[in-house]
């Protein structure tokens, strides 16, 4: 690594704490550890780490509460490590501000890979006084997409008259990978037919370089802020990245797998494994994003669910 990175490990099990410390130290991190929740919160505030690994079952306060307290002053990456495999725990973990969730027992290589993927994404830091400051430049193929014209690639659009019910691949100016066609009568075909009933619109109108506006919200890729009705929304890193992905894509449907790759900062399909849990994570982030936007799932103003496929931007009003 070109620069020294810092990690805080919040884990009450000594063996696991030492294992994670070894994994992160070998990856070039300066590691600080804490064996309780309150010690962990204090360590994050003191060291302003790049990443935090957080256990849920701590002796004083649980990992959910630690994440809530950390999110009040820090935008560090948080990955929860826990033996709890229930879906509810995953949902709560992401809702309280975690960026990723890994169940025990885990493979050290997978932990290292997930942290590496998170660190590819832009990081908005907060100092100890709570002031926001953006550090580092956006990696190629992520936020910088808004300021450069992407290479057109085919996307799924509804077949016209005489198409025999088959979806057609048409070039799109948005540069988003195609949604795979399914058999006639499948979910993807139904979604394409629904989309064809409405005019396909391009990306939202740029208000300035790197700034997009749609139906009353303004998204700034440089400051990583979202303004609605003159008020800045408090979004997590993942929520911002997902909203920006939809904003830059316009009415093009983004599959859940495509959005998983976006959060991993993979500009195209590299063949990496995407699990059902990864796709459920997208669903949770989208639900939280809708709640913060005040969006109505029945009459969406910003985020439209394309059943069986993924998400797209709602029509302009």
TAJOTA-V665143 format. One record per pair of residues at least 4 apart in sequence whose C-alpha atoms are under 6 Angstrom apart, sorted by the first residue. I is the first residue (numbers start at 1). J is the second residue. D is the distance in whole Angstrom. If there is no record, write none. Layout:
# TAJOTA-V665143
i:I j:J d:D
i:I j:J d:D
This chain:
# TAJOTA-V665143
i:5 j:29 d:5
i:6 j:29 d:5
i:6 j:30 d:5
i:6 j:31 d:6
i:6 j:49 d:5
i:6 j:50 d:5
i:7 j:31 d:5
i:7 j:49 d:5
i:7 j:50 d:6
i:7 j:51 d:5
i:7 j:52 d:6
i:8 j:31 d:6
i:8 j:32 d:5
i:8 j:33 d:6
i:8 j:52 d:5
i:9 j:33 d:5
i:9 j:52 d:6
i:9 j:53 d:5
i:10 j:34 d:5
i:10 j:35 d:6
i:10 j:40 d:5
i:10 j:54 d:5
i:11 j:17 d:6
i:11 j:35 d:5
i:11 j:55 d:5
i:12 j:35 d:4
i:13 j:17 d:6
i:21 j:25 d:6
i:24 j:29 d:5
i:25 j:29 d:5
i:34 j:39 d:5
i:34 j:40 d:5
i:36 j:58 d:6
i:37 j:61 d:5
i:37 j:66 d:6
i:43 j:47 d:6
i:44 j:48 d:5
i:50 j:76 d:5
i:51 j:76 d:6
i:51 j:77 d:5
i:51 j:78 d:6
i:52 j:78 d:5
i:53 j:78 d:6
i:53 j:79 d:5
i:53 j:80 d:6
i:54 j:80 d:5
i:54 j:81 d:6
i:55 j:63 d:6
i:55 j:80 d:6
i:55 j:81 d:5
i:55 j:82 d:5
i:56 j:62 d:5
i:56 j:63 d:4
i:56 j:82 d:6
i:57 j:62 d:6
i:58 j:62 d:5
i:68 j:96 d:6
i:70 j:74 d:6
i:73 j:130 d:5
i:74 j:126 d:5
i:75 j:125 d:5
i:78 j:98 d:5
i:78 j:99 d:5
i:79 j:98 d:6
i:79 j:99 d:6
i:79 j:100 d:5
i:79 j:101 d:5
i:80 j:101 d:5
i:81 j:102 d:5
i:81 j:103 d:6
i:82 j:103 d:5
i:82 j:104 d:5
i:83 j:103 d:5
i:83 j:104 d:5
i:89 j:93 d:6
i:93 j:98 d:6
i:94 j:98 d:5
i:117 j:264 d:5
i:122 j:138 d:5
i:124 j:134 d:5
i:125 j:133 d:5
i:125 j:134 d:6
i:126 j:130 d:6
i:126 j:131 d:5
i:126 j:132 d:4
i:126 j:133 d:6
i:127 j:131 d:6
i:138 j:143 d:6
i:141 j:145 d:6
i:141 j:267 d:6
i:146 j:210 d:5
i:147 j:210 d:6
i:150 j:175 d:5
i:151 j:175 d:6
i:152 j:172 d:6
i:152 j:173 d:5
i:152 j:175 d:5
i:153 j:171 d:5
i:153 j:172 d:6
i:153 j:175 d:5
i:154 j:169 d:6
i:154 j:170 d:5
i:154 j:171 d:4
i:154 j:172 d:6
i:154 j:178 d:5
i:155 j:169 d:6
i:155 j:170 d:6
i:155 j:178 d:4
i:156 j:169 d:5
i:156 j:178 d:6
i:156 j:179 d:5
i:157 j:192 d:6
i:158 j:167 d:6
i:158 j:192 d:5
i:158 j:193 d:5
i:158 j:196 d:5
i:159 j:163 d:5
i:159 j:167 d:5
i:159 j:168 d:5
i:174 j:249 d:5
i:182 j:186 d:6
i:182 j:188 d:6
i:187 j:308 d:5
i:188 j:309 d:6
i:191 j:306 d:6
i:200 j:251 d:6
i:201 j:251 d:6
i:202 j:250 d:5
i:203 j:248 d:5
i:203 j:249 d:5
i:203 j:250 d:4
i:204 j:212 d:6
i:204 j:213 d:6
i:204 j:214 d:5
i:205 j:212 d:6
i:205 j:213 d:6
i:206 j:211 d:6
i:206 j:212 d:4
i:207 j:211 d:5
i:207 j:212 d:6
i:210 j:221 d:5
i:211 j:219 d:6
i:211 j:220 d:4
i:212 j:218 d:6
i:212 j:219 d:5
i:213 j:217 d:6
i:213 j:218 d:4
i:217 j:227 d:6
i:217 j:228 d:5
i:218 j:226 d:6
i:218 j:227 d:5
i:219 j:225 d:6
i:219 j:226 d:5
i:220 j:224 d:5
i:220 j:225 d:5
i:226 j:232 d:6
i:226 j:233 d:6
i:227 j:231 d:5
i:227 j:232 d:4
i:235 j:239 d:6
i:235 j:240 d:6
i:239 j:285 d:6
i:239 j:289 d:6
i:246 j:313 d:6
i:250 j:313 d:6
i:251 j:312 d:6
i:251 j:313 d:5
i:252 j:312 d:6
i:253 j:311 d:6
i:253 j:312 d:5
i:254 j:310 d:6
i:254 j:311 d:5
i:255 j:309 d:5
i:255 j:310 d:4
i:256 j:279 d:6
i:256 j:310 d:5
i:261 j:266 d:5
i:262 j:266 d:6
i:290 j:294 d:6
i:290 j:295 d:5
i:295 j:300 d:6
i:296 j:300 d:5
i:300 j:304 d:6
i:301 j:314 d:6
i:302 j:313 d:6
i:302 j:314 d:5
i:303 j:313 d:5
i:303 j:314 d:5
i:304 j:311 d:6
i:304 j:312 d:5
i:304 j:313 d:6
i:304 j:314 d:5
i:305 j:311 d:5
i:306 j:310 d:5
i:306 j:311 d:5
